[in-house]
Amino acid sequence: MLLKLILMLVSVLLTLTYGFSQVGMGTIKGTVSDADSKQPIPFCKVILKKEGTIKGGANTDFDGNFQINSVAAGTYDLEMRNEGEGYQPQSLTGVIVSSDKITFLYDLTLAKAKDVQEIEEVKVVAYKVPLIDRDGGASGATVTREDIARLPVRSAAGVAGTVGGVNQSEGSGAISVRGSRSDATYFYIDGIKVRGSSSLPKSAIEEVTVITGGLPANYGDATGGIISVTTRGPSAKYFGSIEAVSSGFYINGSDPDGYDGKVFGLDKFGYNLVEGMFSGPLWMQKDSTGRKTKPRLGFLVSANYRDVLDGRPFAYGSYRIKKDVRDELLAQPLTFTPTVNGGLDVDYSALYLRQDDFEQVDWRMNARGRGISGQGKIDVNTGPSVNLSFGGSINYSWGSNYSRTGSLFNFSNFGVYKNLDWRVFGRLTQRFTNDTEGSSSKIKSAYYSLMVDYSKTKRDSYDPKHGYDLFNYGYVGKFETRREKTFEMNFDDNKYHQNTTHGAERGVTFEASDANAQLASQTALIFDQFNQNGVGIQNMDQVQQFQGLLNGQGPSSVYNIWSNIGSPYNGFGKIDNDQIRATGSGAVNIGDHSISLGFEYEQRYDRGWTNGTTTSGGGNGPMGLWTLARGKANFHILELDTSIVTAEYSQNGQTYVEHPALNTGYASTHNGEYGGQENDDQQSFFDYNLRTYLYENGMISEGAGGNDFLDIDSYDPNIFSLDMFSADELLNEGNSYVSYWGFDHTGKKVKGQTDIRSYFEDFDENGNYERFV
């Protein structure tokens, strides 16, 4: 069976007429014949040049055939020489080589020179692109630099969208090939498999090849399409370019929320771009006289800066609340209405607005995005048979996370994003040609190509005011609650027994914070209203009853459609991906056949840390951490140990009995040490860590084993951190507050490997489940 498999593989390889080289490389194949007799010219030198620099070559065989493999996509000059037989040299200019395709040149001819002077002159002929592509195989199209310059798009994805069978999403720009999912289409830039953004300066793009079907083997297992981008190479002469494009300039005034911003120009996109490119030799080889003759080291760099106020403005504009109305809402977010029974109805003032309280604006508020892209390449010209190239690209973009629901009232509270993608590579290609005249060897030529690349992708999204200080999200201020013990009659012994360990709330004071001033003003308004009437807030439930906000709470939406004014951005996330690849290919041309081999090694490191998701598909943003903290604190001391009496006394003819907190099993050793989930410790890890911190800083009288009631809303948010929680406390039985991979639950990078068994069985040094993903 194995022998049959090997024989079948060999037979398939031997039936190939050519072999693909590395991704982004092409092949030139042709025949040189006598212009008069039409007979093939053997042992004719075929030299491949770019910008005057030799990039490769081959000799024709007895039948006049030649083949040059592993040629980087681009435009070349092909020079043919056979002066020994009296032929005049000829140069074919503008030969286009496309990645993963063969450029056929079967009609090349040389004419006999009439005199010696003609042998010294090179006849120049312009290359014409054939109407029919003779190379079969994969379906799709190749768009060259000349065509790209005439297209009304600037990105590689935009160029690919002009090819039949390719659809580009208007909003996200995602590419779908023949109806496949966008993530099934792979991008390559100079042979690098792209992770993240494929953005490049337009001036850096040499060609874009789109493969929509019949994928070559060297592209692996893509189930959609392939978009292969080849960037321009260095020039032997210095040259450069700069361009600027604008559809309008956005100028913001003094108002921090952009009310007095204006766009001057042709439209409301506010599109601006500046792009430049520069190329030339870094080092020129000199002859014996000191004159520079050959470029040995060349470079090309290109970069652009773009700024778009609104990438998709609505045809009839967008609406926003007027400034004076907005200021009134911020000052009076709630409306108080007395009831017939002397009570007070409280409602949101935003529910009573009319149409003339809003105004139309031509662009969406806070949809602005900016970015910088760059690309560079260095070629080392070590000789006609060896090509060495180094290069890379970078894209950094930042802007606002636009939300339709927040655009009417709440356009000043948007999250921001920052995206960074960069990649570098090094490629070595060496060709071997059998140029021995009269050789009987069937091997015409061979080559190998090796490439190593590294890619980095980073994504960050958060509230610009708070970043990754997660307990600042939704923080409105400091609540201090006065508590007193309460008792309840037990008719079995006719005594009043202590009701709770922490006592009942008998008054709340509030100190507003400027961390989220718009939220804090709503709660402060409730306290002011009660204080003016000489009636203070008695408990936290009363704060919420009258539309006041506790820490971690936001105002209700308006008509369940629009985010209310002051609603904070409630999300965070970061992605950190690395990719290391090493690829190689080689081919041997035997007669009219080519045997190709290749390999690819790829190692990925994927890391992510975001706010969690629920089973219903929603998410628990960082604001929810306040609710989680309240639930985890004091949980183990809320029960009373009625079997123990710490005090019994009489008052006004009644007998009162006090009991201690139950505290059973709160720690495995019952001496203030944390036993963890491994030992079924009922004290939460958060409570243990918080008590330890408060005790060490003199804020409570007892340590981690004490019974002090912890009033979460009375503490500064900066004392809290995610590492106070265990992984399971943040995962919260499927209703998670974090989602992570490659990071731990606190957002710190982790290393190593895991499996499903470890996820359910491994404990950390504190006795809690690691939950390493």
Salt bridges, closest charged atoms under 4 A:
ASP61 OD2 - LYS444 NZ 2.56
GLU79 OE1 - LYS49 NZ 3.30
GLU79 OE2 - ARG81 NE 2.47
GLU83 OE2 - ARG81 NH1 2.50
ASP133 OD2 - LYS101 NZ 3.23
ASP147 OD1 - ARG150 NH2 2.80
ASP183 OD2 - ARG181 NH2 3.49
ASP190 OD1 - LYS377 NZ 3.60
GLU206 OE1 - ARG145 NE 3.32
GLU243 OE2 - ARG154 NH2 2.77
ASP255 OD1 - LYS323 NZ 2.83
ASP257 OD2 - ARG326 NH1 2.83
GLU275 OE1 - ARG154 NH2 3.33
ASP287 OD2 - ARG291 NH2 3.63
ASP307 OD2 - ARG368 NH2 2.64
ASP310 OD1 - ARG364 NH2 2.75
ASP327 OD2 - LYS323 NZ 3.82
GLU359 OE2 - ARG320 NE 2.81
ASP362 OD2 - LYS268 NZ 3.91
ASP379 OD2 - LYS55 NZ 3.58
ASP421 OD2 - ARG459 NH1 3.15
ASP453 OD2 - ARG581 NH1 3.17
ASP463 OD1 - LYS465 NZ 3.55
GLU480 OE2 - LYS478 NZ 3.29
GLU484 OE2 - ARG506 NE 3.05
ASP493 OD2 - HIS497 NE2 2.69
GLU505 OE2 - ARG483 NH2 3.73
ASP576 OD1 - LYS456 NZ 2.65
ASP576 OD2 - LYS749 NZ 3.11
ASP578 OD2 - LYS456 NZ 3.09
ASP578 OD1 - ARG607 NH1 3.58
ASP592 OD1 - LYS29 NZ 3.70
GLU600 OE2 - LYS193 NZ 3.75
GLU600 OE2 - ARG581 NH2 3.18
GLU602 OE1 - LYS193 NZ 3.08
GLU602 OE1 - ARG581 NE 3.52
GLU602 OE2 - ARG604 NE 2.82
ASP606 OD1 - ARG195 NH1 2.79
GLU648 OE2 - LYS495 NZ 2.93
GLU658 OE2 - LYS485 NZ 3.45
ASP687 OD1 - HIS636 NE2 3.78
ASP687 OD1 - ARG691 NE 2.55
ASP713 OD2 - ARG630 NE 2.76
ASP728 OD1 - ARG771 NE 2.66
GLU761 OE2 - ARG757 NH1 3.65
